[in-house]
C-alpha cells in the first residue's frame, strides 16, 4: 500500500467525498450491513479499493463467519479489526488484514505484542496515531508496517507519524485529505 493518507468515512456524505477524491484506497468505519452492497458497488464503479472495519459493521457479528461472508460477497481490499479471528480469516481469504491496537498503557501494549505475534497481520493500525515515539517503538518491536490513526488533527501529526516510520495515516478529517492532496498532487494510484 503506497498511499500515505487513507481517508476514513463513517457516513455516506464522507464516503461520497472520498469517491470524488484522488485517493485510491479508503476506509469505511461505521456502516450498516444493509449498506455494504451499495458502498461496495459505488467504490468499484469509481475505481476505489475499500478497507472495512469489521468490528464496526452494524447488523453482523465480527467473527469468522461474518469475515468469510464479507470477503466472498464484497471482495474488499482489506479488513480492519481488533479481533484475532477476523485477522486470521482475512489472511486465509487473501484479503489485506489490518490489526487495530490501542496504546492505552504499557499493559495494553504488551498484550497487543502478544496478539500480533499470533496474528502476524499485514499492517497494524495504531491508535492514537499522534504518538510518534510509540509508533517507532511498535515498528521496532514487531517489524510489521504501521498505520497511524486517531487524533490525527494537523498536517504536522501526519508528518510526525510518517517520520516515526508509519506507512500511512487513517483520518476522517476531510481538510487533511484535501491539504495532503494539494501538497502531493501525484497521489493517485
C-alpha positions as CSV (number, residue, x, y, z in Angstrom):
1,X,0.0,0.0,0.0
2,X,1.7,3.2,-1.1
3,X,-0.8,5.8,-0.1
4,X,0.1,8.0,2.8
5,X,-3.4,9.3,3.6
6,X,-6.2,6.7,3.9
7,X,-9.4,8.7,4.0
8,X,-11.8,7.3,6.6
9,X,-15.6,7.6,6.2
10,X,-18.2,7.0,8.8
11,X,-21.2,8.2,6.8
12,X,-22.3,8.4,3.2
13,X,-21.5,12.1,2.8
14,X,-17.9,11.5,3.7
15,X,-17.8,8.4,1.6
16,X,-19.1,10.4,-1.4
17,X,-16.3,12.9,-0.8
18,X,-13.8,10.1,-0.8
19,X,-15.2,8.8,-4.1
20,X,-14.6,12.2,-5.7
21,X,-11.1,12.5,-4.2
22,X,-7.8,11.5,-5.9
23,X,-7.2,8.7,-3.3
24,X,-7.5,5.1,-4.5
25,X,-7.8,3.4,-1.1
26,X,-10.3,4.4,1.6
27,X,-11.6,3.1,4.9
28,X,-15.2,2.8,5.9
29,X,-15.6,2.8,9.6
30,X,-19.2,2.7,10.8
31,X,-21.6,1.1,8.4
32,X,-24.9,-0.8,8.5
33,X,-24.7,-4.3,6.8
34,X,-27.6,-3.3,4.6
35,X,-25.5,-0.5,3.0
36,X,-22.4,-2.7,2.4
37,X,-23.6,-3.9,-1.0
38,X,-24.2,-0.4,-2.3
39,X,-21.0,1.0,-0.8
40,X,-19.0,-1.8,-2.4
41,X,-20.6,-1.2,-5.8
42,X,-20.1,2.5,-5.6
43,X,-16.4,2.1,-4.7
44,X,-15.9,-0.4,-7.6
45,X,-17.7,2.0,-10.0
46,X,-15.2,4.8,-9.0
47,X,-12.1,2.5,-9.2
48,X,-11.6,2.7,-5.4
49,X,-10.3,0.0,-3.1
50,X,-12.1,-0.3,0.3
51,X,-10.9,-1.3,3.8
52,X,-13.9,-2.1,6.0
53,X,-13.7,-2.0,9.8
54,X,-15.4,-5.3,10.5
55,X,-15.9,-4.6,14.3
56,X,-18.0,-1.5,13.3
57,X,-20.3,-3.0,10.7
58,X,-23.7,-2.9,12.4
59,X,-26.0,-5.9,11.9
60,X,-23.3,-8.5,11.7
61,X,-21.1,-10.1,14.3
62,X,-17.4,-9.7,13.8
63,X,-16.4,-13.4,13.8
64,X,-15.1,-16.0,11.3
65,X,-18.3,-16.5,9.5
66,X,-19.0,-12.8,9.0
67,X,-15.5,-12.2,7.8
68,X,-15.8,-15.1,5.3
69,X,-19.1,-13.7,4.1
70,X,-17.7,-10.2,3.7
71,X,-14.7,-11.5,1.8
72,X,-16.7,-13.7,-0.5
73,X,-19.7,-11.3,-1.2
74,X,-17.9,-7.9,-1.3
75,X,-14.3,-8.7,-2.1
76,X,-12.8,-5.9,0.0
77,X,-9.3,-4.7,-0.5
78,X,-8.8,-5.2,3.2
79,X,-10.4,-5.6,6.6
80,X,-9.6,-3.9,9.9
81,X,-10.3,-5.5,13.3
82,X,-9.2,-5.7,16.9
83,X,-10.1,-9.4,16.9
84,X,-7.5,-12.1,16.1
85,X,-10.1,-14.5,14.5
86,X,-11.1,-11.8,12.0
87,X,-7.5,-11.0,11.1
88,X,-6.6,-14.7,10.7
89,X,-9.7,-15.4,8.5
90,X,-9.0,-12.3,6.3
91,X,-5.4,-13.5,5.8
92,X,-6.8,-17.0,4.9
93,X,-9.1,-15.4,2.3
94,X,-6.3,-13.4,0.7
95,X,-7.6,-10.1,1.9
96,X,-5.3,-7.4,3.4
97,X,-5.5,-7.8,7.2
98,X,-5.1,-4.8,9.5
99,X,-4.9,-5.4,13.2
100,X,-6.1,-2.4,15.2
101,X,-4.3,-1.8,18.6
102,X,-4.9,0.8,21.2
103,X,-2.0,2.4,23.0
104,X,-3.7,2.9,26.4
105,X,-0.9,1.9,28.7
106,X,2.1,-0.4,29.0
107,X,0.0,-3.4,29.9
108,X,-2.2,-3.0,26.8
109,X,0.8,-2.6,24.7
110,X,2.3,-5.8,26.0
111,X,-1.0,-7.6,25.3
112,X,-1.0,-6.2,21.8
113,X,2.5,-7.5,21.2
114,X,1.4,-11.0,22.2
115,X,-1.7,-10.7,19.9
116,X,0.4,-9.5,17.0
117,X,2.8,-12.4,17.4
118,X,-0.2,-14.8,17.0
119,X,-1.9,-13.0,14.1
120,X,1.0,-11.5,12.1
121,X,-1.3,-9.1,10.2
122,X,-0.2,-7.3,7.0
123,X,-0.5,-4.0,8.8
124,X,-1.1,-2.7,12.3
125,X,-3.3,0.4,12.9
126,X,-2.0,2.1,16.0
127,X,-4.4,4.4,17.9
128,X,-3.9,7.1,18.9
129,X,-1.7,7.8,15.9
130,X,-0.4,11.1,17.3
131,X,2.2,9.4,19.4
132,X,5.3,9.2,17.2
133,X,7.6,7.8,19.9
134,X,5.3,4.8,20.5
135,X,4.8,4.3,16.7
136,X,8.6,3.9,16.3
137,X,8.7,1.5,19.3
138,X,5.9,-0.7,17.9
139,X,7.6,-0.8,14.5
140,X,10.9,-1.8,16.0
141,X,9.4,-4.4,18.3
142,X,7.2,-6.3,15.8
143,X,8.6,-5.4,12.3
144,X,5.1,-5.1,10.8
145,X,4.1,-2.0,8.8
146,X,2.1,0.5,10.8
147,X,-0.7,2.8,10.0
148,X,-1.4,5.7,12.4
149,X,-5.0,6.6,13.3
150,X,-6.9,8.5,15.9
151,X,-6.3,12.1,17.0
152,X,-4.6,13.0,13.7
153,X,-5.6,16.6,13.6
154,X,-3.0,18.6,11.7
155,X,-0.5,18.2,8.8
156,X,2.2,18.1,11.5
157,X,0.6,15.0,13.1
158,X,0.8,13.3,9.7
159,X,4.4,14.3,9.1
160,X,5.4,13.2,12.7
161,X,3.7,9.8,12.2
162,X,5.4,9.2,8.9
163,X,8.8,10.4,10.2
164,X,8.4,7.9,13.1
165,X,8.0,5.1,10.5
166,X,4.3,4.9,9.8
167,X,3.5,3.7,6.3
168,X,0.3,5.7,6.3
169,X,-2.3,7.6,8.3
170,X,-6.0,7.0,8.6
171,X,-8.0,10.1,9.1
172,X,-11.6,11.2,8.8
173,X,-10.7,14.9,8.6
174,X,-11.5,16.0,5.0
175,X,-9.4,19.1,5.4
176,X,-6.4,16.9,5.9
177,X,-7.3,14.8,2.8
178,X,-7.6,18.0,0.8
179,X,-4.4,19.5,2.2
180,X,-2.3,16.5,1.5
181,X,-3.8,16.1,-2.0
182,X,-2.8,19.7,-2.8
183,X,0.7,19.3,-1.3
184,X,1.3,16.0,-3.1
185,X,-0.7,16.1,-6.4
186,X,0.7,12.8,-7.7
187,X,-1.0,10.6,-5.0
188,X,-3.3,8.7,-7.3
189,X,-2.7,5.0,-7.9
